[in-house]
Each structure stands twice: as C-alpha cells, then as structure tokens.
Amino acid sequence: MSKHDDASPAKATSNPHEYQAQVTLVNELGLHARAAGKLVALASGFDAEIWVQKGDKQVNAKSIMGILMLAASQGTPLMITSRGVAAKDACDALAQLIKEGFGEQS
C-alpha cells in the first residue's frame, strides 16, 4: 500500500480545489519549534493556500509564528484545509507528516 493510499485523509469540500483533513498530533512534544518548522517548510513547497485549525483558531500553515501560536500539544486534533492547484497533495502531505510524528522518535 502506498503512503498516498493509507494516508489519503484529504476529503473534497463543496468548493472546487479545496480539501480538508482531520489529524491528531501524535508526537510527544506536540507542535514545538522543530515540528512547526518542518510543517511550514513542507507547506511552503505547495502552490496552495493551506490553513491549520485548532478549535476556533485558524492560522496560515506557511507562517511559523502562526503555527507556534496554536500551542498544540500531543493528542490535539487539527484540521488542515487547503485550496489551489496542489490542494489535495498539500493536504495529504501535511497530514502524513503529522501522522508520522514529524519523524521524531517517541
């Protein structure tokens, strides 16, 4: 099974070229500086608007300050929303990064 098949959390919304994925932070330290940096670097490589939401707070996934301001700890549910040409790929890639704990060892 490919990573795209088993992750494929991106679901189309009613808007064209918009996808969303619900994920939960699994790494022990949550969305700390190094993890936030990896998320922002990955998001910045896509031709899409990408937002990360925790509760009622939504921030640009390409903004390190925005991501850090979420102050999301392990077990926190996040919603990724992406719009644009590469929206599905962006949503899938960010969801996979989060599901894999940002590559950190537990």
C-alpha positions in Angstrom: 0.0 0.0 0.0 1.4 3.4 -0.9 1.7 6.3 1.5 -1.0 8.1 -0.6 -3.4 5.2 -0.2 -3.1 4.6 3.5 -3.0 8.3 4.4 -5.4 9.8 1.9 -7.2 11.8 4.6 -7.9 14.7 2.2 -11.6 15.0 1.5 -13.0 17.3 -1.1 -15.2 20.1 0.2 -18.1 21.8 -1.6 -15.6 24.3 -3.1 -13.6 23.3 -6.1 -9.9 22.7 -5.5 -10.4 22.7 -1.7 -9.6 19.7 0.6 -9.6 19.1 4.3 -8.1 16.5 6.6 -8.6 15.9 10.3 -5.5 14.8 12.1 -4.3 14.3 15.7 -0.8 15.3 16.9 0.9 12.0 18.0 4.4 13.1 18.7 5.3 13.5 22.4 6.3 17.2 22.2 3.3 18.3 20.1 3.8 21.3 17.7 7.1 22.6 19.1 9.5 24.8 17.2 11.3 22.0 15.2 8.0 20.3 14.3 6.4 23.6 13.3 9.5 24.4 11.1 9.1 21.1 9.3 5.3 21.7 8.8 6.0 25.3 7.4 8.8 24.1 5.2 6.6 21.4 3.7 3.6 23.6 3.3 5.7 26.3 1.6 6.6 23.9 -1.2 3.0 23.7 -2.5 1.1 26.0 -4.8 -1.9 26.2 -2.5 -3.3 28.2 0.4 -3.0 26.0 3.4 -4.6 26.6 6.8 -4.3 24.7 10.1 -7.1 25.0 12.6 -7.1 24.1 16.4 -10.5 24.7 17.8 -11.7 28.0 16.6 -8.2 29.4 15.8 -7.1 29.1 12.2 -3.6 30.0 11.0 -1.7 30.0 7.7 0.4 26.8 7.5 3.2 28.8 5.8 3.6 31.0 8.9 6.0 29.7 11.6 4.6 32.3 14.1 1.0 31.3 13.3 1.7 27.6 13.7 3.6 28.2 17.0 0.7 30.3 18.3 -1.6 27.3 18.1 0.4 25.9 21.1 -0.9 22.4 20.2 0.2 19.5 22.4 0.2 15.8 21.9 -3.3 14.4 21.3 -4.6 17.7 19.9 -6.9 17.4 16.9 -6.1 19.7 14.0 -8.0 20.4 10.8 -5.9 21.1 7.6 -7.6 23.0 4.9 -6.0 23.6 1.5 -7.1 25.5 -1.6 -5.5 25.7 -5.0 -3.9 23.7 -7.8 -1.9 21.4 -5.4 -4.5 21.4 -2.6 -5.0 17.6 -2.4 -1.3 16.8 -2.5 -0.6 19.5 0.1 -3.3 18.3 2.4 -2.2 14.7 2.1 1.5 15.5 2.7 0.9 17.6 5.8 -1.5 15.0 7.2 1.1 12.3 6.6 3.9 14.4 8.3 1.7 14.9 11.4 0.6 11.2 11.5 4.3 10.2 11.3 5.0 12.4 14.3 7.2 14.7 12.3 9.8 11.9 12.1 10.5 12.1 15.8 11.2 9.1 17.9 8.7 8.5 20.7 
